[in-house]
Amino acid sequence: MSSANLSLEFVLKQLRELRSLLLPLHKALLESERVSYEESHGRIQSKGEYFQLVVSHEWFSWLRPISQYIVQIDEFLAAKEPVTLSEATALFAEARQLLQPSEEGTHSEQRYHQAIQRDPDVAFMHAKILRLLMAKN
């Protein structure tokens, strides 16, 4: 196997690992935002109402790019066409920008920072993902 194939296999393995870490992070972020939303707006009455809020309410809008990114990884890993190392690396690098908390950054960066500050589970999962992303550098 060529070194390019080995590198591609390594990055694909890292993408699979990233995906496996993103799923529980995404779930924890949704739960954290649900609790925060209910503190501000009152109890969500049903799973249907919650689903509608997640897909259409501004409160949850900052989480949608993370959802879309997970789907993007799934589609990439399941592609019938051969993928390239540069495509895989670019997709992996996209996570660094997507998962960038900041007190003074964009709306999404601020909301992510707030979730990390208020929820130890989110902070722990973020740290695990950060280690994976930094190991790739």
Beta strands, then each sheet from edge to edge (+ up, - down):
end
